[in-house]
């Protein structure tokens, strides 16, 4: 679980000029989604540390996506396509 938080923080800290803020939002969201799937698959084995890491990942996603909360679905799809093209 810690690997996901590390990846998100590394991505946020090392924003390359070719990676737009929306692409960072998409990347952070994907890391969070994967971590949530892993968390749910191991729900019987999770620890308090795992729960705290999930909270940190959610906060990282909220921070990365904050400026995109009010964009339309159509605009979000266009921005996402631009991320995939680059």
NORVEN-V919228 format. One line per field, one symbol per residue. ss: DSSP state (A for helix, B for strand, O for the rest). phi: phi as a letter, one per 40 degrees, with the letter a starting at -180 (. if undefined). burial: + if it has 9 or more other C-alpha atoms within 8 Angstrom, else -. A space follows every 50 residues. Layout:
ss = ???
phi = ???
burial = ???
This chain:
ss = OAAAAAAAAAAAAOOOOOOOAAAAAAAAAAAAAAAAAAAAAOAAAOOAAA AAAAAAAAAAAAAAAAAAOOOOAAAAAAAAAAAAAO
phi = .ccccdcccccccbccccbcdcccccccccccdccccccccbdcbcbccc cccccccccccdccbdcbcbcccccccccccccccc
burial = ---++-+++-++------+--++++++++-++--++--+------+---+ +-++-+++-++--++----------+--++--+---
